[in-house]
Amino acid sequence: MKKTIFITGGTGFIGEKALLHLQHENDVEVFALARSEKSMAKIKAYGATPVPGDMKNPGEWQNQAAKADIVIHVAQPETFGKRVTKATAKKYEADRLVMDHNLFEALFKEHKTKLVYVAGNSYYGETGNGEPKDENMKPCPTGFGPYITKAVGNTESLHGPGRDVIVAFPGSVYGRGSWFKEYFLDPVSSGKPVMQLSGPSHWISPIHVDDCGKALVHLALRVSAGIKNERFFLVDDKPVTYEDLAKGLAKILNKPVKIKTIPGFLLALFAGQIVRSYMETDSKYSNKKLKRTGFEFTFPTIEKGLESFFSK
């Protein structure tokens, strides 16, 4: 008998890659939440069934979610492409809690359901610049981290008999979209400088967007939370600095490396305090726990991942 999967955010930056990998799975029937006709068409193109609805509002979509054997919750309020202030982050927190509430209200009512919930590495935040830390580290939230802490707590409180909960913490997800395109790909491609904070270049733990979607499907279908909540960092094998990222991209594009440093207060003025917080953070996380589950990366390092965007 086929397992039914309900995915939220299936047409977003990460969710679309999860849909792509689900398309190649046998014995699953996939339903995906859609807010527009365009989203519905894209979902159908991946062989999934669109479910009309908006997570901010209760509706018939909740009935489909309640019937699912597995729920992959990727959706979150939109913040990309604008200045991210603390006020923006507080609204993000409030909207996210409403979306989660509407989903969780529907889950676990009819039969056993597994939930894979996508949070973000900012929940853990600062690691220092030493060895990569695992999921047992004490969180030191930065960026949006303080504004997703309550959401993570609410999610993990759902775990219990018939309630299998896994929380995924993707690192810096890069691809032809999101922050990577705006802050690195576009400026390097056009010969413009990449902006960085003055002082030493900070560390990030990247993951290719395709591997991120692939990992969510792996956690959903092949990993059990057992008798407790499980947390997983979704990051590749090697943390890199922002400067490493700029240099690696410039090398592939055969462009000169141009880096413009700016003080923190100017970055906050230009992009918002939340972005400044991210760029002031060293985020070095370990993927050892994920790899112990048998997950294999298609792009285990940023070098391999960057090459994928330009290979013929």
Phi, psi and chi 1 to 4 in degrees:
 res  aa     phi    psi   chi1   chi2   chi3   chi4
   1 MET       -  135.9 -174.4  174.6  178.6      -
   2 LYS   -71.3  143.0  -71.8 -173.2  174.9 -177.9
   3 LYS   -82.5  141.0  -71.0 -176.2  177.2  179.1
   4 THR   -98.7  134.2   55.5      -      -      -
   5 ILE  -121.9  131.9  -63.2  176.2      -      -
   6 PHE  -115.1  124.3 -177.1   85.3      -      -
   7 ILE  -121.5  135.2 -179.8  169.6      -      -
   8 THR  -102.8  149.1   71.0      -      -      -
   9 GLY    71.4   25.6      -      -      -      -
  10 GLY   -71.1  -11.5      -      -      -      -
  11 THR  -109.6   10.6   58.2      -      -      -
  12 GLY   -84.6 -176.2      -      -      -      -
  13 PHE   -55.4  -48.5 -178.5   53.9      -      -
  14 ILE   -89.8  -42.8  -64.1  172.3      -      -
  15 GLY   -59.4  -34.9      -      -      -      -
  16 GLU   -63.5  -35.3 -173.3  172.6   -3.6      -
  17 LYS   -69.9  -34.4  -65.2  -60.8 -177.2 -178.9
  18 ALA   -64.5  -42.2      -      -      -      -
  19 LEU   -60.4  -40.2  -91.7 -175.4      -      -
  20 LEU   -59.0  -45.0  172.9   65.1      -      -
  21 HIS   -74.2  -32.8  -75.0  -79.1      -      -
  22 LEU   -64.5  -29.9  -76.5  168.3      -      -
  23 GLN   -59.5  -27.6 -174.0  179.9   25.4      -
  24 HIS   -98.6    8.5  -58.2  -65.5      -      -
  25 GLU   -94.1  138.6  -67.4  -73.0  -17.8      -
  26 ASN   -88.3  158.8  -64.4  -39.9      -      -
  27 ASP    60.7   32.1  -60.5  -37.5      -      -
  28 VAL  -132.0  147.2  -61.7      -      -      -
  29 GLU  -121.4  121.4 -174.0  175.1    7.7      -
  30 VAL  -107.9  131.0 -178.5      -      -      -
  31 PHE  -118.7  137.5  -62.0   84.0      -      -
  32 ALA  -133.3  134.7      -      -      -      -
  33 LEU   -70.0  137.9 -169.1   64.2      -      -
  34 ALA  -137.4  132.8      -      -      -      -
  35 ARG   -99.4   -9.1  -69.3 -170.8  -59.9  166.1
  36 SER  -146.0  165.1   67.1      -      -      -
  37 GLU   -62.5  -38.0  -68.4  -68.0  -27.8      -
  38 LYS   -61.8  -43.3 -176.8  178.3  178.6 -179.4
  39 SER   -65.0  -40.0  -66.2      -      -      -
  40 MET   -61.7  -40.5  -68.3  178.6   70.6      -
  41 ALA   -65.8  -39.8      -      -      -      -
  42 LYS   -66.9  -40.5 -173.6  178.4  -72.1 -171.7
  43 ILE   -62.6  -43.6  -70.7  165.5      -      -
  44 LYS   -61.8  -35.7  -71.2  178.5 -179.4  177.6
  45 ALA   -63.8  -25.2      -      -      -      -
  46 TYR   -91.4    7.3  -77.1  110.8      -      -
  47 GLY    79.6   13.9      -      -      -      -
  48 ALA  -103.2  166.5      -      -      -      -
  49 THR  -100.3  119.6  -58.5      -      -      -
  50 PRO   -73.5  143.3   24.5  -30.7      -      -
  51 VAL  -121.6  109.1  178.7      -      -      -
  52 PRO   -62.8  139.2  -18.1   31.3      -      -
  53 GLY   159.6  166.4      -      -      -      -
  54 ASP  -130.4  126.0 -174.1  -28.6      -      -
  55 MET   -63.7  -19.2  -68.3 -163.6   71.2      -
  56 LYS   -75.7  -12.6  -69.8 -176.8 -179.6  178.8
  57 ASN  -128.4  131.9  -58.8  -54.2      -      -
  58 PRO   -59.9  151.8  -20.6   32.7      -      -
  59 GLY  -178.7 -169.9      -      -      -      -
  60 GLU   -62.4  -24.6  -72.9  -61.0  -44.3      -
  61 TRP   -58.2  -28.6   65.8  -92.4      -      -
  62 GLN   -64.2  -32.6  -68.6  171.6  -59.0      -
  63 ASN   -64.8  -39.2  -65.8  -32.0      -      -
  64 GLN   -68.5  -40.2 -173.0   61.7   58.7      -
  65 ALA   -60.7  -40.6      -      -      -      -
  66 ALA   -65.1  -26.4      -      -      -      -
  67 LYS   -85.1  -12.2  -63.4  174.4 -175.5  176.7
  68 ALA   -72.7  144.8      -      -      -      -
  69 ASP   -75.3  -33.9  -62.0  -52.3      -      -
  70 ILE  -136.4  135.5  -59.4  169.8      -      -
  71 VAL  -119.8  127.4  173.6      -      -      -
  72 ILE  -110.4  111.5  -56.4  175.8      -      -
  73 HIS  -103.4   97.4 -178.0   22.6      -      -
  74 VAL  -102.3  -25.3 -169.4      -      -      -
  75 ALA   -62.7  144.4      -      -      -      -
  76 GLN  -155.8  162.8   55.9 -176.4  -77.9      -
  77 PRO   -59.9  146.1  -22.7   34.1      -      -
  78 GLU   -78.2  133.5  -65.0 -179.9    1.5      -
  79 THR  -135.9  -13.7   58.7      -      -      -
  80 PHE   -68.9  146.6  179.5   72.6      -      -
  81 GLY    90.0   10.5      -      -      -      -
  82 LYS  -144.9  166.6   57.6 -174.3  176.5 -177.8
  83 ARG   -64.7  128.3 -173.1  167.6  177.6  -95.3
  84 VAL  -106.2   96.7 -172.3      -      -      -
  85 THR   -91.4  174.8   63.5      -      -      -
  86 LYS   -64.7  -33.6  -70.9 -175.7  177.9  179.6
  87 ALA   -64.7  -39.3      -      -      -      -
  88 THR   -61.9  -42.6  -55.6      -      -      -
  89 ALA   -65.8  -37.6      -      -      -      -
  90 LYS   -66.7  -38.3  -72.7 -178.6  179.6  178.5
  91 LYS   -66.9  -40.0 -175.5  177.3 -174.0  -52.5
  92 TYR   -57.5  -45.8  167.7   91.3      -      -
  93 GLU   -60.4  -47.3  177.3 -175.9   38.9      -
  94 ALA   -63.6  -44.8      -      -      -      -
  95 ASP   -65.3  -39.9  -72.0  -13.6      -      -
  96 ARG   -63.6  -41.4 -178.2  168.3 -170.3  146.1
  97 LEU   -64.7  -36.1  -70.2  172.6      -      -
  98 VAL   -65.7  -45.9  168.3      -      -      -
  99 MET   -60.4  -46.3  -66.8  165.0   67.6      -
 100 ASP   -61.8  -43.6  -71.3   -4.5      -      -
 101 HIS   -58.9  -45.2  171.0   76.8      -      -
 102 ASN   -64.4  -35.1  -72.1  -25.6      -      -
 103 LEU   -72.6  -49.2  176.5   64.3      -      -
 104 PHE   -65.5  -29.4  -62.6  162.1      -      -
 105 GLU   -61.5  -29.7 -171.8  175.3   53.1      -
 106 ALA   -87.2  -24.7      -      -      -      -
 107 LEU   -79.2  158.3  -62.7 -173.0      -      -
 108 PHE    65.3   18.6  -49.4  123.8      -      -
 109 LYS   -92.4  -34.2  -70.6 -175.9  176.9  179.6
 110 GLU   -99.4  -39.2  -63.8 -165.1    7.2      -
 111 HIS  -162.0 -179.5   61.7  -78.7      -      -
 112 LYS   -62.9  132.2  -67.9 -175.8  177.3 -179.3
 113 THR  -131.2  141.6  -57.3      -      -      -
 114 LYS  -104.6  134.5  179.2  178.8 -177.4  179.0
 115 LEU  -117.9  125.9  171.3   66.4      -      -
 116 VAL  -109.2  112.3  177.0      -      -      -
 117 TYR  -107.3  128.1 -177.5   92.8      -      -
 118 VAL   -96.9  114.0 -179.3      -      -      -
 119 ALA  -101.2 -125.0      -      -      -      -
 120 GLY  -170.0  153.7      -      -      -      -
 121 ASN   -66.1  -17.0   72.6   87.5      -      -
 122 SER   -64.0  -18.7   59.0      -      -      -
 123 TYR   -60.2  -39.5  170.3   88.0      -      -
 124 TYR   -84.9  -39.8  -80.0   93.4      -      -
 125 GLY    68.8 -131.2      -      -      -      -
 126 GLU   -67.3  128.5  177.6   68.0   48.3      -
 127 THR  -113.2  -14.4   62.5      -      -      -
 128 GLY    82.7  176.3      -      -      -      -
 129 ASN  -103.9   22.7   59.0   10.0      -      -
 130 GLY   -86.2 -144.3      -      -      -      -
 131 GLU   -69.6  149.1  -70.0  -62.5  -50.6      -
 132 PRO   -57.6  141.1  -26.9   36.0      -      -
 133 LYS   -97.5  153.4  -59.1  -68.7 -177.2   65.6
 134 ASP   -99.6 -173.8   65.0   18.9      -      -
 135 GLU   -68.6   -9.4  -66.4   83.7   -7.9      -
 136 ASN   -86.4   -2.4  -67.1  -43.9      -      -
 137 MET   -63.9  152.6   71.6  168.8  -81.5      -
 138 LYS   -74.9  123.0 -178.3  179.0  178.7 -179.5
 139 PRO   -60.1  140.3  -25.6   35.9      -      -
 140 CYS  -132.7   74.4 -176.6      -      -      -
 141 PRO   -57.8  140.3  -21.8   33.5      -      -
 142 THR  -136.6  171.5   55.4      -      -      -
 143 GLY    57.5 -125.0      -      -      -      -
 144 PHE   -79.1   -5.5  -85.7  107.5      -      -
 145 GLY   -48.5  -50.8      -      -      -      -
 146 PRO   -61.9  -20.2  -23.6   34.7      -      -
 147 TYR   -97.5    0.8  -55.1   94.6      -      -
 148 ILE  -117.8   -2.2   64.1  173.4      -      -
 149 THR   -59.9  -45.4  -61.6      -      -      -
 150 LYS   -64.7  -38.8 -174.3  174.4 -178.3  179.2
 151 ALA   -62.9  -42.0      -      -      -      -
 152 VAL   -63.9  -43.5  171.5      -      -      -
 153 GLY   -61.2  -43.2      -      -      -      -
 154 ASN   -61.4  -40.7  -71.8  -12.5      -      -
 155 THR   -64.6  -48.1  -58.2      -      -      -
 156 GLU   -70.6  -20.8  -66.7 -171.1  -33.7      -
 157 SER   -70.7  -13.2   70.3      -      -      -
 158 LEU   -75.9  -19.8  -63.8  171.8      -      -
 159 HIS   -63.2  136.5 -166.8  -83.6      -      -
 160 GLY   171.9 -168.5      -      -      -      -
 161 PRO   -54.3  120.8  -24.9   34.9      -      -
 162 GLY    78.4    6.0      -      -      -      -
 163 ARG  -127.2   95.6  -58.3  176.4  180.0 -177.7
 164 ASP   -98.8  112.2 -158.3    3.6      -      -
 165 VAL  -120.6  126.0  177.5      -      -      -
 166 ILE  -122.3  131.3  -69.5  176.2      -      -
 167 VAL  -110.6  123.2 -177.8      -      -      -
 168 ALA  -100.6  137.5      -      -      -      -
 169 PHE  -120.6   85.3  -62.9   88.5      -      -
 170 PRO   -64.2  145.0  -19.3   32.1      -      -
 171 GLY   -78.6 -142.6      -      -      -      -
 172 SER   -80.8   98.1  -62.0      -      -      -
 173 VAL   -79.8  119.7 -175.6      -      -      -
 174 TYR  -116.8  150.8   66.0   96.1      -      -
 175 GLY   177.7 -170.7      -      -      -      -
 176 ARG   -80.4   63.6  -73.7 -172.4  174.9  -85.6
 177 GLY   174.7  177.7      -      -      -      -
 178 SER    62.4 -155.8 -168.6      -      -      -
 179 TRP   -59.8  -35.6   62.3  -85.9      -      -
 180 PHE   -61.6  -43.4  173.2   74.2      -      -
 181 LYS   -66.9  -45.3 -177.4  178.2 -173.8  -61.9
 182 GLU   -69.6  -44.9 -179.7  177.0   -7.1      -
 183 TYR   -95.0  -16.2  -65.8  118.1      -      -
 184 PHE  -128.2  -58.9  -71.2   88.7      -      -
 185 LEU   -62.1  -49.7 -177.3   56.9      -      -
 186 ASP   -63.5  -49.7  -73.7  -10.7      -      -
 187 PRO   -66.0  -41.7   15.9  -27.7      -      -
 188 VAL   -65.1  -42.1  172.6      -      -      -
 189 SER   -60.9  -35.6  -61.8      -      -      -
 190 SER   -95.0    5.8   59.0      -      -      -
 191 GLY    78.0   14.6      -      -      -      -
 192 LYS   -92.3  159.7  -63.9  178.8 -179.8  178.6
 193 PRO   -74.2  150.1   25.1  -33.4      -      -
 194 VAL   -89.9  129.8  172.0      -      -      -
 195 MET   -81.8  134.2  -74.1 -166.1  -57.8      -
 196 GLN  -140.6  157.7  -70.4 -167.6   32.5      -
 197 LEU   -68.0  144.8  -75.5  175.6      -      -
 198 SER   -65.2  150.2   50.9      -      -      -
 199 GLY   101.6 -171.5      -      -      -      -
 200 PRO   -63.6  145.3   22.9  -33.3      -      -
 201 SER   -72.5  132.3 -172.6      -      -      -
 202 HIS   -86.4  164.0  -70.7  -79.0      -      -
 203 TRP   -95.1  144.8  -68.2   86.4      -      -
 204 ILE  -130.4  160.7   61.0  171.9      -      -
 205 SER  -114.0   99.6  -67.8      -      -      -
 206 PRO   -83.5  163.8   30.8  -33.5      -      -
 207 ILE  -152.2  133.4 -177.6  169.8      -      -
 208 HIS   -63.2  140.3 -167.6  -69.7      -      -
 209 VAL   -59.4  -33.3   63.4      -      -      -
 210 ASP   -66.7  -41.8 -173.5   76.0      -      -
 211 ASP   -66.9  -31.9  -86.6  -28.3      -      -
 212 CYS   -64.7  -47.9 -169.7      -      -      -
 213 GLY   -62.5  -40.8      -      -      -      -
 214 LYS   -62.2  -40.9  179.3 -178.8  176.1 -178.1
 215 ALA   -66.7  -37.5      -      -      -      -
 216 LEU   -63.7  -40.5  -67.9  176.9      -      -
 217 VAL   -66.2  -39.3  172.3      -      -      -
 218 HIS   -60.6  -46.2  174.5   79.8      -      -
 219 LEU   -64.6  -36.9  -67.6  175.8      -      -
 220 ALA   -69.5  -38.8      -      -      -      -
 221 LEU  -103.3  -21.8  -63.6  177.7      -      -
 222 ARG  -127.4    2.6  -61.8  176.1  179.3   86.1
 223 VAL  -127.9  133.8  177.0      -      -      -
 224 SER  -107.1  140.9  172.8      -      -      -
 225 ALA   -78.6  -10.5      -      -      -      -
 226 GLY    62.6 -131.3      -      -      -      -
 227 ILE   -96.3    7.0   60.2  172.9      -      -
 228 LYS  -147.2  168.5   62.1  177.0 -178.7  177.7
 229 ASN   -63.3  147.7  -69.3  -56.2      -      -
 230 GLU  -123.8  139.3  -69.9  -73.0    2.4      -
 231 ARG  -118.6  142.1  -64.1  178.9  172.5 -175.2
 232 PHE  -137.5  129.2  -71.7   90.6      -      -
 233 PHE   -77.2  133.3  -76.1  138.5      -      -
 234 LEU  -107.8   90.4  -52.8 -172.7      -      -
 235 VAL  -142.1  156.3  -61.6      -      -      -
 236 ASP   -83.5 -166.5   69.9   20.7      -      -
 237 ASP   -74.6  -21.1  -71.4   -9.8      -      -
 238 LYS  -140.5  112.1 -170.0  173.8   71.6  172.1
 239 PRO   -60.9  150.1  -22.6   34.7      -      -
 240 VAL  -136.7  163.5  -63.5      -      -      -
 241 THR   -91.5  162.9   65.5      -      -      -
 242 TYR   -58.1  -37.2  -72.4  110.0      -      -
 243 GLU   -66.4  -40.9 -174.3  173.8  -11.0      -
 244 ASP   -57.6  -42.5  -68.1  -25.7      -      -
 245 LEU   -63.3  -45.6  179.9   52.3      -      -
 246 ALA   -63.5  -43.1      -      -      -      -
 247 LYS   -66.9  -41.2  -72.0 -179.5  176.3  178.5
 248 GLY   -63.3  -41.4      -      -      -      -
 249 LEU   -68.2  -42.2 -174.4   55.5      -      -
 250 ALA   -62.5  -37.2      -      -      -      -
 251 LYS   -64.4  -44.8 -177.8  178.2  179.3 -179.5
 252 ILE   -64.0  -38.8  -70.5  173.7      -      -
 253 LEU   -85.1   -3.1  -67.8  173.1      -      -
 254 ASN    56.9   46.3 -164.0   26.2      -      -
 255 LYS  -118.2  152.4  -61.4  -80.9 -171.7  178.1
 256 PRO   -68.7  148.6   24.7  -33.9      -      -
 257 VAL   -83.2  120.1  179.4      -      -      -
 258 LYS  -123.6  117.4  -63.5 -179.0 -179.5 -179.8
 259 ILE  -124.9  126.5  -63.9  175.9      -      -
 260 LYS  -110.4  118.7 -179.5  178.9 -179.4 -179.8
 261 THR   -92.5  141.1   57.8      -      -      -
 262 ILE  -135.2  149.7   58.8  174.7      -      -
 263 PRO   -69.3  157.1   23.5  -31.9      -      -
 264 GLY   -57.3  -39.1      -      -      -      -
 265 PHE   -66.9  -31.2   75.6   91.2      -      -
 266 LEU   -72.6  -38.4  -81.3 -178.4      -      -
 267 LEU   -62.3  -42.2  179.4   62.7      -      -
 268 ALA   -62.6  -37.8      -      -      -      -
 269 LEU   -67.2  -39.2 -171.0   64.0      -      -
 270 PHE   -80.2  -47.8  167.7   71.3      -      -
 271 ALA  -112.0  -14.7      -      -      -      -
 272 GLY   107.5  156.6      -      -      -      -
 273 GLN   -64.0  -32.4 -176.4   60.0   40.4      -
 274 ILE   -67.6  -41.8  -57.9  -58.1      -      -
 275 VAL   -64.2  -42.2  174.6      -      -      -
 276 ARG   -58.3  -42.1  175.0 -176.1  178.9  177.3
 277 SER   -60.6  -42.9  177.5      -      -      -
 278 TYR   -59.3  -47.2  -86.2  117.0      -      -
 279 MET   -76.7  -10.7  -64.0 -167.3   73.7      -
 280 GLU   -94.2   -0.3  -71.5  178.8  -27.3      -
 281 THR  -100.3  137.9  -59.8      -      -      -
 282 ASP   -93.5  119.9  -75.2  -49.5      -      -
 283 SER  -122.9   94.3  -55.5      -      -      -
 284 LYS  -118.9  101.3  -61.2 -178.3   74.2  174.6
 285 TYR  -114.1  154.7  -51.6  112.4      -      -
 286 SER  -100.6  142.3  168.2      -      -      -
 287 ASN  -104.0   15.2   65.3   14.0      -      -
 288 LYS   -60.7  -39.3  -71.4 -178.3  179.1  179.1
 289 LYS   -65.1  -44.2 -177.9  176.3 -179.6 -179.4
 290 LEU   -61.7  -43.2  177.3   63.2      -      -
 291 LYS   -68.7  -27.6  -68.3  177.3   79.2  171.8
 292 ARG   -66.7  -20.0  -76.4 -163.1  -62.3  -91.4
 293 THR   -80.7   -3.7   68.0      -      -      -
 294 GLY    98.9    5.0      -      -      -      -
 295 PHE   -70.7  136.4 -178.5   74.8      -      -
 296 GLU  -119.1  127.4  -64.2 -177.4   -1.0      -
 297 PHE   -78.1  139.4  -74.4   84.5      -      -
 298 THR   -78.5  -34.9  -54.7      -      -      -
 299 PHE  -127.2   84.0  -51.6  103.3      -      -
 300 PRO   -71.4  -15.1   24.4  -33.8      -      -
 301 THR  -137.2  163.2   64.1      -      -      -
 302 ILE   -64.4  -31.9 -166.1  101.1      -      -
 303 GLU   -61.0  -46.4  -68.9   83.5    3.2      -
 304 LYS   -65.0  -38.7  -65.4  -69.9 -174.5 -177.1
 305 GLY   -67.6  -41.7      -      -      -      -
 306 LEU   -64.9  -38.2  -68.9  177.9      -      -
 307 GLU   -61.5  -30.8  -71.1  173.1    1.8      -
 308 SER   -65.6  -24.8   73.2      -      -      -
 309 PHE   -77.3  -15.9  -60.0  131.6      -      -
 310 PHE  -124.4   -0.3  -53.1  100.4      -      -
 311 SER   -76.2  147.5   59.3      -      -      -
 312 LYS   -88.2      -  -65.0 -178.6 -179.8  179.4
